[in-house]
């Protein structure tokens, strides 16, 4: 059973991730430019996204791991 979700953008059906810390809110469809929100922001139009939350968390973890691997210099194993 899934715990009670936090009412934050990362757990909202209208949120679409762009980077590990931000995304866009698509609550109003068809805008030329959607408003940028942080993952921890919230609003009154929040809708539970269910399983999508765990997919987003996995994507964020994968991106952070990629960024960490990119910082390791080849051959020396030293993080720069």
Buried (B, 14 or more C-beta within 10 A) or exposed (E): EEEEBEEBBBBBBBBBBEEBEBBBBBBEEEEEEBEEBEBEBBBEEBEEBEEBBEEBEEEBEEEEEEEEEEEEEEEEEEEE
